[in-house]
Amino acid sequence: MTARFPLFENELATRFAKRFFGAAQVILQSSLPSVTQELVSLRASQINGCGHCVDMHTKEATAAGESVTRLHLVATWRESTVFTEAERAALALAEEGTRLADAHQGVSDATWEQVRAHYDDDQIAALVCQIAVINAANRLAVIVRQPGGSYQAGMLASADL
């Protein structure tokens, strides 16, 4: 598979990416655990069918020490025993926040209550922003058919953005 458009080689897209990455840095520097950030990004990317982002987030999580077992089970987190209650709340929020068009109410009150029980206000803000950012990133990559498979851990952080 090859990309249908070299988005990351386009001047306008590169200028946008610099600002987009700058916004994402706020989340990376938040008190939301980095493992939670990666799990949320991975789950949304799986739902959206974004091979590029699934590749990126599995490799970043692995480089940060996440277990292969947990990464394999993200897609079936409800039927798995390897996630904390806080991570399960974040994964539920990621799913409901990604599948907004699938439910008339968007994020359910039950999911929101679980998120409130496990995260403080800054962490909730980071979670909501993380879900918005990864969904936007998924759309960019899926629209241009950016293939997965060639990402190396640390590549985005070291990019000239």
DSSP file (Angstrom, degrees, kcal/mol; ACC not computed):
  #  RESIDUE AA STRUCTURE BP1 BP2  ACC     N-H-->O    O-->H-N    N-H-->O    O-->H-N    TCO  KAPPA ALPHA  PHI   PSI    X-CA   Y-CA   Z-CA
    1    1 A M              0   0    0      0, 0.0     2,-0.3     0, 0.0   144,-0.0   0.000 360.0 360.0 360.0 136.1    0.0    0.0    0.0
    2    2 A T        -     0   0    0    144,-0.1     2,-0.0   145,-0.0   144,-0.0  -0.927 360.0 -98.4-122.6 152.2    1.2    3.5   -0.8
    3    3 A A        -     0   0    0     -2,-0.3   142,-0.2     1,-0.1   143,-0.1  -0.375  21.8-141.3 -64.7 144.6   -0.2    6.8    0.3
    4    4 A R  S    S+     0   0    0    140,-2.7   141,-0.1     1,-0.2    -1,-0.1   0.651  89.6  22.8 -81.6 -14.6   -2.4    8.4   -2.3
    5    5 A F  S    S-     0   0    0    139,-0.8     2,-2.4     0, 0.0    -1,-0.2  -0.968  78.6-125.4-151.6 133.1   -1.0   11.8   -1.4
    6    6 A P    >>  +     0   0    0      0, 0.0     3,-2.2     0, 0.0     4,-0.5  -0.409  41.5 165.6 -79.2  68.6    2.4   12.7    0.3
    7    7 A L  G >4 S+     0   0    0     -2,-2.4     3,-1.2     1,-0.3     6,-0.1   0.853  70.8  54.4 -53.5 -41.2    0.8   14.7    3.1
    8    8 A F  G 34 S+     0   0    0      1,-0.3    -1,-0.3    -3,-0.2     0, 0.0   0.469 107.3  52.0 -79.1   0.5    3.9   14.8    5.1
    9    9 A E  G <4 S+     0   0    0     -3,-2.2     2,-0.3     5,-0.0    -1,-0.3   0.414  86.8 101.9-108.5  -3.2    5.9   16.3    2.2
   10   10 A N    <X  -     0   0    0     -3,-1.2     4,-2.4    -4,-0.5     5,-0.2  -0.670  68.7-139.9 -87.7 134.7    3.5   19.1    1.5
   11   11 A E  H  > S+     0   0    0     -2,-0.3     4,-2.3     2,-0.2     5,-0.2   0.916 102.3  46.1 -60.4 -47.0    4.4   22.6    2.8
   12   12 A L  H  > S+     0   0    0      1,-0.2     4,-2.3     2,-0.2    -1,-0.2   0.932 114.4  48.1 -62.8 -45.1    1.0   23.6    4.0
   13   13 A A  H  > S+     0   0    0      1,-0.2     4,-2.8     2,-0.2    -1,-0.2   0.860 110.0  53.1 -64.5 -34.7    0.4   20.2    5.7
   14   14 A T  H  X S+     0   0    0     -4,-2.4     4,-1.9     2,-0.2    -1,-0.2   0.906 108.3  49.4 -66.8 -41.4    3.9   20.5    7.4
   15   15 A R  H  X S+     0   0    0     -4,-2.3     4,-1.4     2,-0.2    -2,-0.2   0.916 113.7  46.9 -62.2 -42.2    2.9   24.0    8.7
   16   16 A F  H  X S+     0   0    0     -4,-2.3     4,-2.7     1,-0.2     3,-0.2   0.926 108.8  54.8 -62.8 -45.2   -0.3   22.5   10.0
   17   17 A A  H  X S+     0   0    0     -4,-2.8     4,-3.1     1,-0.2     5,-0.3   0.855 103.0  56.7 -59.5 -37.0    1.5   19.5   11.5
   18   18 A K  H  X S+     0   0    0     -4,-1.9     4,-1.7     2,-0.2    -1,-0.2   0.916 112.5  40.6 -60.9 -43.4    3.8   21.8   13.5
   19   19 A R  H  X S+     0   0    0     -4,-1.4     4,-2.0    -3,-0.2    -2,-0.2   0.885 115.2  51.4 -72.4 -38.8    0.9   23.5   15.2
   20   20 A F  H  X S+     0   0    0     -4,-2.7     4,-2.0     2,-0.2    -2,-0.2   0.926 111.8  46.6 -63.0 -46.6   -1.0   20.2   15.6
   21   21 A F  H  X S+     0   0    0     -4,-3.1     4,-1.5     1,-0.2    -1,-0.2   0.862 109.0  56.3 -65.1 -36.0    2.0   18.6   17.2
   22   22 A G  H  X S+     0   0    0     -4,-1.7     4,-0.7    -5,-0.3    -1,-0.2   0.900 107.5  48.1 -62.1 -40.7    2.4   21.6   19.4
   23   23 A A  H >X S+     0   0    0     -4,-2.0     3,-0.9     1,-0.2     4,-0.7   0.896 108.9  53.8 -65.9 -39.6   -1.1   21.2   20.7
   24   24 A A  H 3X S+     0   0    0     -4,-2.0     4,-2.1     1,-0.2     3,-0.4   0.787  96.1  68.1 -66.3 -26.9   -0.5   17.5   21.4
   25   25 A Q  H 3X S+     0   0    0     -4,-1.5     4,-1.9     1,-0.2    -1,-0.2   0.836  91.2  61.4 -61.7 -32.5    2.6   18.4   23.5
   26   26 A V  H << S+     0   0    0     -3,-0.9    -1,-0.2    -4,-0.7    -2,-0.2   0.906 107.3  44.5 -59.6 -41.4    0.2   20.0   26.1
   27   27 A I  H >< S+     0   0    0     -4,-0.7     3,-1.8    -3,-0.4     5,-0.3   0.924 109.8  54.5 -69.0 -45.0   -1.3   16.5   26.5
   28   28 A L  H 3< S+     0   0    0     -4,-2.1    -1,-0.2     1,-0.3    -2,-0.2   0.824 110.1  48.0 -58.1 -31.9    2.0   14.7   26.6
   29   29 A Q  T 3< S+     0   0    0     -4,-1.9    -1,-0.3    -5,-0.2    -2,-0.2   0.390  94.7 102.3 -90.8   2.9    3.1   17.1   29.4
   30   30 A S  S <  S-     0   0    0     -3,-1.8     4,-0.1    -4,-0.1    93,-0.1  -0.186  87.1-106.9 -79.5 176.1    0.0   16.6   31.5
   31   31 A S  S    S+     0   0    0      2,-0.1    92,-0.1     3,-0.0    -1,-0.1   0.439  83.2 116.0 -83.9  -0.1   -0.5   14.4   34.5
   32   32 A L  S    S-     0   0    0     -5,-0.3     5,-0.1    90,-0.2    -2,-0.1  -0.579  83.1-102.5 -67.5 124.4   -2.5   11.8   32.5
   33   33 A P     >  -     0   0    0      0, 0.0     4,-2.0     0, 0.0     3,-0.4  -0.181  22.0-131.7 -52.8 136.8   -0.3    8.7   32.6
   34   34 A S  H  > S+     0   0    0      1,-0.3     4,-2.3     2,-0.2     5,-0.2   0.841 107.0  57.7 -61.0 -33.8    1.5    8.2   29.3
   35   35 A V  H  > S+     0   0    0      1,-0.2     4,-2.5     2,-0.2    -1,-0.3   0.899 106.0  49.8 -64.2 -38.0    0.4    4.6   29.2
   36   36 A T  H  > S+     0   0    0     -3,-0.4     4,-2.6     2,-0.2     5,-0.2   0.909 108.3  53.3 -65.1 -41.5   -3.2    5.7   29.3
   37   37 A Q  H  X S+     0   0    0     -4,-2.0     4,-2.3     1,-0.2    -2,-0.2   0.923 111.8  45.2 -57.7 -44.9   -2.5    8.2   26.5
   38   38 A E  H  X S+     0   0    0     -4,-2.3     4,-2.7     2,-0.2    -2,-0.2   0.904 112.4  50.2 -68.3 -41.3   -1.1    5.4   24.3
   39   39 A L  H  X S+     0   0    0     -4,-2.5     4,-2.6     2,-0.2    -2,-0.2   0.920 112.4  47.6 -62.7 -43.3   -3.9    3.0   25.1
   40   40 A V  H  X S+     0   0    0     -4,-2.6     4,-2.4     2,-0.2     5,-0.2   0.924 113.7  47.5 -62.5 -45.8   -6.5    5.6   24.3
   41   41 A S  H  X S+     0   0    0     -4,-2.3     4,-2.1    -5,-0.2    -2,-0.2   0.903 112.5  49.6 -64.0 -40.7   -4.8    6.5   21.0
   42   42 A L  H  X S+     0   0    0     -4,-2.7     4,-2.3     2,-0.2    -2,-0.2   0.933 111.3  48.3 -63.9 -45.9   -4.4    2.9   20.1
   43   43 A R  H  X S+     0   0    0     -4,-2.6     4,-2.3     1,-0.2    -2,-0.2   0.929 112.9  46.7 -64.4 -44.9   -8.1    2.1   20.7
   44   44 A A  H  X S+     0   0    0     -4,-2.4     4,-2.4     1,-0.2    -1,-0.2   0.910 112.4  51.5 -62.2 -40.5   -9.4    5.0   18.7
   45   45 A S  H  X>S+     0   0    0     -4,-2.1     5,-2.5    -5,-0.2     4,-0.6   0.864 108.4  51.4 -65.7 -36.3   -7.0    4.2   15.9
   46   46 A Q  H ><5S+     0   0    0     -4,-2.3     3,-0.9     3,-0.2    -1,-0.2   0.940 111.0  47.9 -62.8 -46.9   -8.2    0.6   15.8
   47   47 A I  H 3<5S+     0   0    0     -4,-2.3    -2,-0.2     1,-0.3    -1,-0.2   0.901 114.1  46.7 -60.1 -42.0  -11.8    1.8   15.6
   48   48 A N  H 3<5S-     0   0    0     -4,-2.4    -1,-0.3    -5,-0.2    -2,-0.2   0.495 109.5-122.6 -82.3  -3.5  -11.0    4.2   12.8
   49   49 A G  T <<5 +     0   0    0     -3,-0.9     2,-1.0    -4,-0.6    -3,-0.2   0.861  53.2 159.0  67.4  36.0   -9.0    1.7   10.9
   50   50 A C     >< -     0   0    0     -5,-2.5     4,-2.5     1,-0.2     5,-0.2  -0.768  18.8-179.6 -98.3  95.1   -5.8    3.8   10.9
   51   51 A G  H  > S+     0   0    0     -2,-1.0     4,-2.5     1,-0.2    98,-0.3   0.866  81.1  55.8 -60.5 -39.0   -2.9    1.5   10.2
   52   52 A H  H  > S+     0   0    0     94,-0.7     4,-2.2    96,-0.2    -1,-0.2   0.924 112.6  40.8 -60.6 -45.8   -0.4    4.3   10.5
   53   53 A C  H  > S+     0   0    0      2,-0.2     4,-2.8     1,-0.2     5,-0.3   0.850 112.7  53.4 -75.8 -34.2   -1.5    5.4   13.9
   54   54 A V  H  X S+     0   0    0     -4,-2.5     4,-2.2    -9,-0.2     5,-0.3   0.934 111.7  48.0 -61.5 -44.3   -1.9    1.8   15.2
   55   55 A D  H  X S+     0   0    0     -4,-2.5     4,-1.9    -5,-0.2    -2,-0.2   0.942 114.2  46.3 -58.3 -50.1    1.7    1.2   14.1
   56   56 A M  H  X S+     0   0    0     -4,-2.2     4,-2.6     1,-0.2     5,-0.2   0.938 115.3  43.6 -60.6 -50.2    2.9    4.4   15.8
   57   57 A H  H  X S+     0   0    0     -4,-2.8     4,-2.0     1,-0.2    -1,-0.2   0.809 112.2  51.3 -75.6 -29.4    1.1    3.9   19.1
   58   58 A T  H  X S+     0   0    0     -4,-2.2     4,-2.2    -5,-0.3    -1,-0.2   0.908 114.5  44.9 -69.4 -39.1    1.9    0.2   19.5
   59   59 A K  H  X S+     0   0    0     -4,-1.9     4,-2.4    -5,-0.3    -2,-0.2   0.893 114.0  48.1 -71.9 -39.2    5.6    0.9   18.9
   60   60 A E  H  X S+     0   0    0     -4,-2.6     4,-1.5    -5,-0.2    -1,-0.2   0.917 113.8  47.8 -65.3 -42.0    5.6    4.0   21.2
   61   61 A A  H  <>S+     0   0    0     -4,-2.0     5,-2.9     2,-0.2    -2,-0.2   0.907 112.1  49.3 -65.6 -41.4    3.9    2.0   23.9
   62   62 A T  H ><5S+     0   0    0     -4,-2.2     3,-1.7     1,-0.2    -2,-0.2   0.925 109.6  51.3 -62.5 -44.5    6.3   -0.9   23.5
   63   63 A A  H 3<5S+     0   0    0     -4,-2.4    -1,-0.2     1,-0.3    -2,-0.2   0.807 107.0  55.0 -62.9 -29.0    9.3    1.4   23.7
   64   64 A A  T 3<5S-     0   0    0     -4,-1.5    -1,-0.3    -5,-0.2    -2,-0.2   0.432 129.3 -96.6 -84.7   1.0    7.9    2.9   26.9
   65   65 A G  T < 5 +     0   0    0     -3,-1.7    -3,-0.2     1,-0.3    -2,-0.1   0.501  69.2 154.2 101.8   4.8    7.7   -0.6   28.4
   66   66 A E      < -     0   0    0     -5,-2.9    -1,-0.3    -6,-0.2     2,-0.1  -0.393  47.3-109.2 -67.3 145.1    4.1   -1.6   27.8
   67   67 A S     >  -     0   0    0      1,-0.1     4,-2.0    -2,-0.1     5,-0.2  -0.442  10.4-131.0 -78.0 148.4    3.5   -5.4   27.6
   68   68 A V  H  > S+     0   0    0      1,-0.2     4,-2.6     2,-0.2     5,-0.2   0.874 107.6  58.8 -62.1 -38.5    2.8   -7.1   24.3
   69   69 A T  H  > S+     0   0    0      1,-0.2     4,-1.5     2,-0.2    -1,-0.2   0.944 106.8  45.4 -58.5 -50.0   -0.1   -8.9   26.0
   70   70 A R  H  > S+     0   0    0      1,-0.2     4,-0.6     2,-0.2    -1,-0.2   0.903 112.4  51.3 -63.0 -40.8   -1.9   -5.7   27.0
   71   71 A L  H >< S+     0   0    0     -4,-2.0     3,-0.8     1,-0.2     4,-0.4   0.904 109.6  50.2 -63.9 -39.9   -1.3   -4.2   23.5
   72   72 A H  H 3< S+     0   0    0     -4,-2.6     3,-0.4     1,-0.2    -1,-0.2   0.812 111.9  49.3 -65.8 -28.4   -2.8   -7.3   21.9
   73   73 A L  H >< S+     0   0    0     -4,-1.5     3,-1.1    -5,-0.2    -1,-0.2   0.463  80.6  93.7 -93.8  -1.0   -5.9   -7.1   24.2
   74   74 A V  G X< S+     0   0    0     -3,-0.8     3,-1.4    -4,-0.6    -1,-0.2   0.905  83.5  56.0 -57.2 -40.8   -6.7   -3.4   23.7
   75   75 A A  G 3  S+     0   0    0     -4,-0.4    -1,-0.3    -3,-0.4     3,-0.1   0.753 119.1  32.6 -64.2 -22.8   -9.2   -4.3   21.0
   76   76 A T  G X  S+     0   0    0     -3,-1.1     3,-1.4    -4,-0.1    -1,-0.3  -0.189  75.7 140.5-124.5  40.2  -11.0   -6.6   23.4
   77   77 A W  G X   +     0   0    0     -3,-1.4     3,-1.4     1,-0.3     6,-0.2   0.797  67.4  60.4 -58.4 -31.9  -10.4   -4.7   26.6
   78   78 A R  G 3  S+     0   0    0      1,-0.3    -1,-0.3    -4,-0.2    -2,-0.1   0.828 109.3  43.4 -65.5 -30.0  -14.0   -5.4   27.9
   79   79 A E  G <  S+     0   0    0     -3,-1.4     2,-0.3    -6,-0.2    -1,-0.3   0.094 104.0  88.4-100.9  20.8  -13.2   -9.2   27.8
   80   80 A S    <   -     0   0    0     -3,-1.4     3,-0.2    -7,-0.1   -10,-0.0  -0.855  59.0-155.8-122.9 155.1   -9.7   -8.8   29.3
   81   81 A T  S    S+     0   0    0     -2,-0.3    -1,-0.1     1,-0.1    -4,-0.1   0.303  76.4  85.1-108.4   7.1   -8.4   -8.8   32.9
   82   82 A V  S    S+     0   0    0     -5,-0.1     2,-0.4   -13,-0.1    -1,-0.1   0.409  71.8  83.1 -96.0   2.4   -5.2   -6.9   32.3
   83   83 A F  S    S-     0   0    0     -6,-0.2     2,-0.0    -3,-0.2    -3,-0.0  -0.853  74.4-123.3-111.0 143.1   -6.5   -3.3   32.5
   84   84 A T     >  -     0   0    0     -2,-0.4     4,-2.4     1,-0.1     5,-0.2  -0.269  31.4-107.2 -71.7 165.8   -7.1   -1.2   35.6
   85   85 A E  H  > S+     0   0    0      2,-0.2     4,-2.1     1,-0.2     5,-0.1   0.883 122.6  52.5 -62.3 -37.5  -10.5    0.3   36.4
   86   86 A A  H  > S+     0   0    0      2,-0.2     4,-2.2     1,-0.2    -1,-0.2   0.924 110.1  47.4 -64.2 -43.8   -9.1    3.7   35.5
   87   87 A E  H  > S+     0   0    0      1,-0.2     4,-2.7     2,-0.2    -2,-0.2   0.884 109.8  53.6 -64.9 -37.2   -7.8    2.4   32.2
   88   88 A R  H  X S+     0   0    0     -4,-2.4     4,-2.3     2,-0.2    -1,-0.2   0.894 108.3  49.8 -64.3 -39.3  -11.1    0.7   31.4
   89   89 A A  H  X S+     0   0    0     -4,-2.1     4,-2.3     2,-0.2    -2,-0.2   0.920 112.1  47.9 -63.7 -43.2  -12.9    4.1   32.1
   90   90 A A  H  X S+     0   0    0     -4,-2.2     4,-2.5     1,-0.2    -2,-0.2   0.895 111.5  49.8 -65.3 -40.3  -10.5    5.8   29.7
   91   91 A L  H  X S+     0   0    0     -4,-2.7     4,-2.4     2,-0.2    -1,-0.2   0.886 110.1  50.7 -66.4 -38.4  -10.9    3.1   27.0
   92   92 A A  H  X S+     0   0    0     -4,-2.3     4,-2.8     2,-0.2     5,-0.3   0.928 111.5  48.1 -63.2 -44.4  -14.7    3.4   27.3
   93   93 A L  H  X S+     0   0    0     -4,-2.3     4,-2.9     1,-0.2     5,-0.2   0.909 110.4  52.1 -62.1 -41.7  -14.5    7.2   26.9
   94   94 A A  H  X S+     0   0    0     -4,-2.5     4,-1.5     2,-0.2    -2,-0.2   0.925 112.2  45.8 -60.2 -44.8  -12.2    6.7   23.9
   95   95 A E  H  X S+     0   0    0     -4,-2.4     4,-2.3     2,-0.2    -2,-0.2   0.953 116.9  42.3 -64.3 -49.7  -14.6    4.4   22.3
   96   96 A E  H  < S+     0   0    0     -4,-2.8    -2,-0.2     1,-0.2    -1,-0.2   0.875 115.2  50.6 -67.9 -36.0  -17.7    6.5   22.9
   97   97 A G  H  < S+     0   0    0     -4,-2.9     3,-0.4    -5,-0.3    -1,-0.2   0.752 114.2  45.3 -71.5 -24.2  -15.9    9.7   22.0
   98   98 A T  H  < S+     0   0    0     -4,-1.5     3,-0.3    -5,-0.2    -2,-0.2   0.816 112.7  49.9 -84.4 -35.0  -14.7    8.1   18.7
   99   99 A R    >X  +     0   0    0     -4,-2.3     3,-1.7     1,-0.2     4,-0.6  -0.196  67.0 139.0 -99.2  41.7  -18.1    6.6   17.8
  100  100 A L  G >4 S+     0   0    0     -3,-0.4     3,-1.0     1,-0.3     6,-0.3   0.853  70.3  54.3 -55.4 -38.2  -20.1    9.7   18.3
  101  101 A A  G 34 S+     0   0    0     -3,-0.3    -1,-0.3     1,-0.2    -2,-0.1   0.671 100.5  62.8 -72.4 -15.2  -22.2    9.1   15.2
  102  102 A D  G <4 S+     0   0    0     -3,-1.7     2,-0.4     1,-0.1    -1,-0.2   0.631 104.7  45.6 -84.9 -13.9  -23.1    5.6   16.5
  103  103 A A    X<  -     0   0    0     -3,-1.0     3,-1.2    -4,-0.6    -1,-0.1  -0.993  69.8-144.2-135.6 129.5  -25.0    6.8   19.6
  104  104 A H  T 3  S+     0   0    0     -2,-0.4    -1,-0.1     1,-0.3     3,-0.1   0.795 103.1  45.4 -63.7 -27.6  -27.5    9.6   19.8
  105  105 A Q  T 3  S-     0   0    0      1,-0.3     2,-0.5     0, 0.0    -1,-0.3   0.499  94.2-149.5 -94.5  -2.3  -26.3   10.7   23.2
  106  106 A G  S <  S+     0   0    0     -3,-1.2     2,-0.4    -6,-0.3    -1,-0.3  -0.605  72.5  22.2  73.1-122.9  -22.6   10.6   22.5
  107  107 A V  S    S-     0   0    0     -2,-0.5   -14,-0.1    -3,-0.1   -15,-0.0  -0.660  90.5-124.2 -80.7 128.5  -20.7    9.7   25.7
  108  108 A S     >  -     0   0    0     -2,-0.4     4,-2.2     1,-0.1     5,-0.1  -0.294  11.5-122.3 -72.0 155.8  -23.0    8.0   28.2
  109  109 A D  H  > S+     0   0    0      1,-0.2     4,-2.5     2,-0.2     5,-0.2   0.858 112.8  57.1 -62.9 -35.8  -23.5    9.2   31.7
  110  110 A A  H  > S+     0   0    0      2,-0.2     4,-1.8     1,-0.2    -1,-0.2   0.920 108.5  45.0 -64.1 -43.7  -22.3    5.9   33.0
  111  111 A T  H  > S+     0   0    0      2,-0.2     4,-2.3     1,-0.2    -2,-0.2   0.928 112.5  51.7 -65.4 -43.9  -19.0    6.2   31.2
  112  112 A W  H  X S+     0   0    0     -4,-2.2     4,-2.6     1,-0.2    -2,-0.2   0.899 107.8  52.3 -60.4 -40.8  -18.6    9.8   32.3
  113  113 A E  H  X S+     0   0    0     -4,-2.5     4,-1.7     1,-0.2    -1,-0.2   0.894 109.2  50.2 -62.3 -39.7  -19.2    8.9   35.9
  114  114 A Q  H  X S+     0   0    0     -4,-1.8     4,-0.9     2,-0.2    -2,-0.2   0.902 110.7  49.1 -65.1 -41.1  -16.5    6.2   35.7
  115  115 A V  H >X S+     0   0    0     -4,-2.3     4,-1.8     1,-0.2     3,-1.0   0.933 110.7  50.5 -62.9 -45.7  -14.0    8.7   34.2
  116  116 A R  H 3< S+     0   0    0     -4,-2.6    -1,-0.2     1,-0.2    -2,-0.2   0.822 106.6  56.5 -62.1 -31.3  -14.9   11.2   37.0
  117  117 A A  H 3< S+     0   0    0     -4,-1.7    -1,-0.2    -5,-0.2    -2,-0.2   0.731 117.9  31.3 -72.6 -21.3  -14.3    8.5   39.6
  118  118 A H  H << S+     0   0    0     -3,-1.0     2,-0.3    -4,-0.9    -2,-0.2   0.587 114.1  52.1-114.9 -13.4  -10.7    7.8   38.4
  119  119 A Y     <  -     0   0    0     -4,-1.8    -1,-0.1    -5,-0.1     2,-0.1  -0.946  67.8-129.9-131.7 147.6   -9.3   11.1   37.0
  120  120 A D     >  -     0   0    0     -2,-0.3     4,-2.5     1,-0.1     5,-0.2  -0.301  44.4 -90.8 -83.5 176.7   -8.9   14.7   38.3
  121  121 A D  H  > S+     0   0    0      1,-0.2     4,-2.5     2,-0.2     5,-0.2   0.880 126.0  48.8 -60.3 -41.8  -10.0   17.7   36.2
  122  122 A D  H  > S+     0   0    0      1,-0.2     4,-2.3     2,-0.2    -1,-0.2   0.896 112.5  48.5 -66.4 -38.5   -6.7   18.2   34.5
  123  123 A Q  H  > S+     0   0    0      2,-0.2     4,-2.5     1,-0.2    -2,-0.2   0.875 111.0  50.5 -68.6 -36.8   -6.5   14.5   33.6
  124  124 A I  H  X S+     0   0    0     -4,-2.5     4,-2.9     2,-0.2     5,-0.2   0.926 109.8  50.3 -65.6 -43.6  -10.1   14.6   32.2
  125  125 A A  H  X S+     0   0    0     -4,-2.5     4,-2.5     1,-0.2    -2,-0.2   0.923 111.9  48.4 -58.6 -43.1   -9.2   17.6   30.1
  126  126 A A  H  X S+     0   0    0     -4,-2.3     4,-2.8     2,-0.2    -2,-0.2   0.901 111.3  50.3 -63.9 -41.0   -6.2   15.7   28.8
  127  127 A L  H  X S+     0   0    0     -4,-2.5     4,-2.5     2,-0.2    -2,-0.2   0.942 111.7  46.7 -61.5 -49.0   -8.3   12.6   28.1
  128  128 A V  H  X S+     0   0    0     -4,-2.9     4,-2.0     1,-0.2    -2,-0.2   0.925 115.7  45.8 -60.4 -45.1  -10.9   14.6   26.2
  129  129 A C  H  X S+     0   0    0     -4,-2.5     4,-2.9    -5,-0.2    -1,-0.2   0.887 110.6  54.0 -66.2 -38.5   -8.2   16.5   24.2
  130  130 A Q  H  X S+     0   0    0     -4,-2.8     4,-2.8     1,-0.2     5,-0.3   0.915 108.8  48.8 -61.4 -43.3   -6.3   13.2   23.5
  131  131 A I  H  X S+     0   0    0     -4,-2.5     4,-1.8     2,-0.2    -1,-0.2   0.901 113.1  47.3 -64.8 -40.6   -9.4   11.7   22.1
  132  132 A A  H  X S+     0   0    0     -4,-2.0     4,-1.9    -5,-0.2    -2,-0.2   0.926 114.0  47.5 -65.2 -44.5  -10.0   14.7   19.9
  133  133 A V  H  X S+     0   0    0     -4,-2.9     4,-2.7     1,-0.2    -2,-0.2   0.928 112.4  47.3 -65.0 -46.2   -6.4   14.8   18.7
  134  134 A I  H  X S+     0   0    0     -4,-2.8     4,-2.7     1,-0.2    -1,-0.2   0.880 110.8  52.1 -67.6 -35.0   -6.1   11.1   17.9
  135  135 A N  H  X S+     0   0    0     -4,-1.8     4,-1.9    -5,-0.3    -1,-0.2   0.900 111.5  47.0 -65.9 -38.4   -9.4   11.2   16.0
  136  136 A A  H  X S+     0   0    0     -4,-1.9     4,-2.2     2,-0.2    -2,-0.2   0.926 112.9  49.1 -66.1 -44.1   -8.2   14.1   13.9
  137  137 A A  H  X S+     0   0    0     -4,-2.7     4,-2.3     1,-0.2     5,-0.2   0.902 109.6  52.7 -61.9 -41.2   -4.8   12.4   13.3
  138  138 A N  H  X S+     0   0    0     -4,-2.7     4,-3.0     1,-0.2     5,-0.3   0.918 108.7  49.9 -59.9 -43.5   -6.6    9.2   12.3
  139  139 A R  H  X S+     0   0    0     -4,-1.9     4,-2.4     2,-0.2     5,-0.2   0.912 109.3  51.0 -65.2 -41.5   -8.7   11.1    9.8
  140  140 A L  H  X S+     0   0    0     -4,-2.2     4,-1.4     1,-0.2    -1,-0.2   0.953 116.5  40.6 -57.6 -49.9   -5.6   12.8    8.2
  141  141 A A  H  <>S+     0   0    0     -4,-2.3     5,-2.9     1,-0.2     4,-0.4   0.885 116.1  48.6 -70.5 -39.6   -3.9    9.5    7.8
  142  142 A V  H ><5S+     0   0    0     -4,-3.0     3,-0.8    -5,-0.2    -1,-0.2   0.909 107.3  55.6 -68.7 -41.1   -6.9    7.5    6.6
  143  143 A I  H 3<5S+     0   0    0     -4,-2.4    -1,-0.2    -5,-0.3    -2,-0.2   0.905 117.4  34.8 -58.4 -42.1   -8.0   10.1    4.0
  144  144 A V  T 3<5S-     0   0    0     -4,-1.4  -140,-2.7    -5,-0.2  -139,-0.8   0.415 110.9-121.7 -93.0   2.8   -4.6   10.0    2.3
  145  145 A R  T < 5 -     0   0    0     -3,-0.8    -3,-0.2    -4,-0.4    -4,-0.1   0.923  35.5-170.6  56.3  49.9   -4.1    6.2    3.0
  146  146 A Q      < -     0   0    0     -5,-2.9   -94,-0.7  -143,-0.1    -1,-0.2  -0.603  21.1-130.9 -69.5 115.2   -0.9    6.7    5.0
  147  147 A P        -     0   0    0      0, 0.0     3,-0.3     0, 0.0     2,-0.2  -0.312  11.5-132.9 -73.7 152.8    0.3    3.1    5.4
  148  148 A G  S    S+     0   0    0      1,-0.1   -96,-0.2     2,-0.1   -97,-0.1  -0.586  71.6  68.5 -93.1 162.5    1.4    1.5    8.6
  149  149 A G  S    S+     0   0    0    -98,-0.3    -1,-0.1    -2,-0.2   -97,-0.1   0.066  81.3  71.1 123.1 -25.1    4.5   -0.5    9.2
  150  150 A S        +     0   0    0     -3,-0.3     2,-0.1     2,-0.1    -2,-0.1   0.479  64.7 117.6-104.6  -2.0    7.4    1.8    8.8
  151  151 A Y        -     0   0    0    -99,-0.1     2,-0.4     1,-0.0    -3,-0.0  -0.395  47.2-157.4 -68.6 141.3    7.1    3.9   11.9
  152  152 A Q    >   -     0   0    0     -2,-0.1     3,-2.3   -93,-0.0     4,-0.3  -0.959  32.1 -96.6-116.8 138.6   10.0    3.7   14.4
  153  153 A A  T 3  S+     0   0    0     -2,-0.4   -93,-0.1     1,-0.3   -96,-0.1  -0.259 111.9  21.1 -53.9 134.1    9.5    4.6   18.1
  154  154 A G  T 3> S+     0   0    0      3,-0.0     4,-1.8     5,-0.0    -1,-0.3   0.322  88.0 118.4  89.4  -6.8   10.6    8.2   18.7
  155  155 A M  H <> S+     0   0    0     -3,-2.3     4,-0.6     1,-0.2    -2,-0.1   0.909  75.6  45.3 -60.8 -45.1   10.2    9.2   15.1
  156  156 A L  H >4 S+     0   0    0     -4,-0.3     3,-1.0     1,-0.2    -1,-0.2   0.923 111.8  51.9 -66.2 -43.6    7.5   11.8   15.7
  157  157 A A  H 34 S+     0   0    0      1,-0.3    -1,-0.2     3,-0.1    -2,-0.2   0.820 113.7  44.5 -62.6 -30.6    9.3   13.3   18.7
  158  158 A S  H 3< S+     0   0    0     -4,-1.8    -1,-0.3     2,-0.1    -2,-0.2   0.490  88.9 115.2 -93.7  -2.7   12.5   13.7   16.7
  159  159 A A  S << S-     0   0    0     -3,-1.0     2,-2.1    -4,-0.6    -3,-0.0  -0.312  79.1-112.3 -66.1 150.7   10.7   15.0   13.6
  160  160 A D              0   0    0      1,-0.2    -1,-0.1    -2,-0.0  -142,-0.1  -0.510 360.0 360.0 -83.2  70.8   11.5   18.6   12.5
  161  161 A L              0   0    0     -2,-2.1    -1,-0.2    -5,-0.2  -139,-0.2   0.378 360.0 360.0-113.1 360.0    8.1   19.9   13.4
